[in-house]
Amino acid sequence: MRGRRRSRGAIARRLVGVRFEGNAPVPPGSKLIANDKPVGRVMSGCISPALGAPLSLAYLKTASAETGTPVVADTTDGPRRGTTTPLP
């Protein structure tokens, strides 16, 4: 698991997978929101050939990084809904 550490040794952010609705990847740098609060950013994205859905890697605050957490990406084309998924 990768993450940035706080000064007290707790992991502040985790690298997670996010599966998005729609048929296009979410652009890198898009802000992610959960429970009306900013929780992270998309680092990269692609279309999964196996799933036929957009997948992204994102750094999220640890409290929002559990599998199944709903998130919304703030993109230039409008909001995109997604759900955190385990990394392969």
Contacts in CASP RR format, 6 or more apart in sequence:
PFRMAT RR
TARGET T0000
AUTHOR 0000-0000-0000
METHOD contacts of the structure
MODEL  1
MRGRRRSRGAIARRLVGVRFEGNAPVPPGSKLIANDKPVGRVMSGCISPA
LGAPLSLAYLKTASAETGTPVVADTTDGPRRGTTTPLP
1 11 0 8 1.000
1 14 0 8 1.000
1 15 0 8 1.000
2 14 0 8 1.000
2 15 0 8 1.000
3 11 0 8 1.000
3 12 0 8 1.000
3 13 0 8 1.000
3 14 0 8 1.000
3 15 0 8 1.000
3 59 0 8 1.000
4 11 0 8 1.000
4 12 0 8 1.000
4 13 0 8 1.000
4 59 0 8 1.000
5 11 0 8 1.000
5 12 0 8 1.000
6 12 0 8 1.000
10 62 0 8 1.000
11 62 0 8 1.000
12 61 0 8 1.000
12 62 0 8 1.000
13 40 0 8 1.000
13 59 0 8 1.000
13 60 0 8 1.000
13 61 0 8 1.000
13 62 0 8 1.000
13 65 0 8 1.000
14 59 0 8 1.000
14 60 0 8 1.000
14 62 0 8 1.000
14 65 0 8 1.000
15 43 0 8 1.000
15 57 0 8 1.000
15 58 0 8 1.000
15 59 0 8 1.000
15 87 0 8 1.000
16 57 0 8 1.000
16 58 0 8 1.000
16 59 0 8 1.000
16 60 0 8 1.000
16 65 0 8 1.000
16 84 0 8 1.000
16 85 0 8 1.000
16 87 0 8 1.000
17 55 0 8 1.000
17 56 0 8 1.000
17 57 0 8 1.000
17 58 0 8 1.000
17 84 0 8 1.000
17 85 0 8 1.000
17 86 0 8 1.000
17 87 0 8 1.000
18 26 0 8 1.000
18 32 0 8 1.000
18 42 0 8 1.000
18 55 0 8 1.000
18 56 0 8 1.000
18 57 0 8 1.000
18 58 0 8 1.000
18 71 0 8 1.000
18 73 0 8 1.000
18 82 0 8 1.000
18 83 0 8 1.000
18 84 0 8 1.000
18 85 0 8 1.000
19 51 0 8 1.000
19 53 0 8 1.000
19 54 0 8 1.000
19 55 0 8 1.000
19 82 0 8 1.000
19 83 0 8 1.000
19 85 0 8 1.000
20 26 0 8 1.000
20 53 0 8 1.000
20 54 0 8 1.000
20 55 0 8 1.000
20 56 0 8 1.000
20 73 0 8 1.000
20 80 0 8 1.000
20 81 0 8 1.000
20 82 0 8 1.000
21 53 0 8 1.000
21 54 0 8 1.000
21 80 0 8 1.000
21 81 0 8 1.000
21 82 0 8 1.000
22 53 0 8 1.000
22 54 0 8 1.000
22 80 0 8 1.000
23 47 0 8 1.000
23 54 0 8 1.000
24 47 0 8 1.000
24 54 0 8 1.000
25 45 0 8 1.000
25 46 0 8 1.000
25 47 0 8 1.000
25 54 0 8 1.000
25 55 0 8 1.000
25 56 0 8 1.000
26 42 0 8 1.000
26 45 0 8 1.000
26 54 0 8 1.000
26 56 0 8 1.000
26 73 0 8 1.000
26 75 0 8 1.000
26 80 0 8 1.000
27 42 0 8 1.000
27 75 0 8 1.000
27 76 0 8 1.000
28 42 0 8 1.000
28 43 0 8 1.000
28 44 0 8 1.000
28 45 0 8 1.000
29 41 0 8 1.000
29 42 0 8 1.000
29 43 0 8 1.000
30 41 0 8 1.000
30 42 0 8 1.000
30 73 0 8 1.000
30 74 0 8 1.000
30 75 0 8 1.000
30 80 0 8 1.000
31 38 0 8 1.000
31 40 0 8 1.000
31 41 0 8 1.000
31 73 0 8 1.000
31 74 0 8 1.000
32 38 0 8 1.000
32 39 0 8 1.000
32 40 0 8 1.000
32 41 0 8 1.000
32 42 0 8 1.000
32 58 0 8 1.000
32 60 0 8 1.000
32 71 0 8 1.000
32 72 0 8 1.000
32 73 0 8 1.000
32 74 0 8 1.000
33 39 0 8 1.000
33 71 0 8 1.000
33 72 0 8 1.000
33 73 0 8 1.000
33 74 0 8 1.000
34 60 0 8 1.000
34 64 0 8 1.000
34 69 0 8 1.000
34 70 0 8 1.000
34 71 0 8 1.000
34 72 0 8 1.000
35 64 0 8 1.000
39 60 0 8 1.000
39 61 0 8 1.000
39 63 0 8 1.000
39 64 0 8 1.000
39 71 0 8 1.000
40 58 0 8 1.000
40 59 0 8 1.000
40 60 0 8 1.000
40 61 0 8 1.000
40 64 0 8 1.000
41 58 0 8 1.000
41 59 0 8 1.000
42 56 0 8 1.000
42 57 0 8 1.000
42 58 0 8 1.000
42 73 0 8 1.000
43 56 0 8 1.000
43 57 0 8 1.000
43 58 0 8 1.000
43 59 0 8 1.000
44 56 0 8 1.000
44 57 0 8 1.000
45 54 0 8 1.000
45 55 0 8 1.000
45 56 0 8 1.000
45 57 0 8 1.000
46 54 0 8 1.000
46 55 0 8 1.000
46 56 0 8 1.000
47 53 0 8 1.000
47 54 0 8 1.000
47 55 0 8 1.000
48 54 0 8 1.000
48 55 0 8 1.000
55 85 0 8 1.000
56 73 0 8 1.000
57 87 0 8 1.000
58 71 0 8 1.000
60 69 0 8 1.000
60 71 0 8 1.000
60 84 0 8 1.000
64 71 0 8 1.000
64 84 0 8 1.000
65 84 0 8 1.000
66 84 0 8 1.000
67 84 0 8 1.000
67 85 0 8 1.000
67 86 0 8 1.000
68 83 0 8 1.000
68 84 0 8 1.000
68 85 0 8 1.000
69 83 0 8 1.000
69 84 0 8 1.000
70 81 0 8 1.000
70 82 0 8 1.000
70 83 0 8 1.000
71 81 0 8 1.000
71 82 0 8 1.000
71 83 0 8 1.000
71 84 0 8 1.000
72 79 0 8 1.000
72 80 0 8 1.000
72 81 0 8 1.000
72 82 0 8 1.000
73 79 0 8 1.000
73 80 0 8 1.000
73 82 0 8 1.000
END
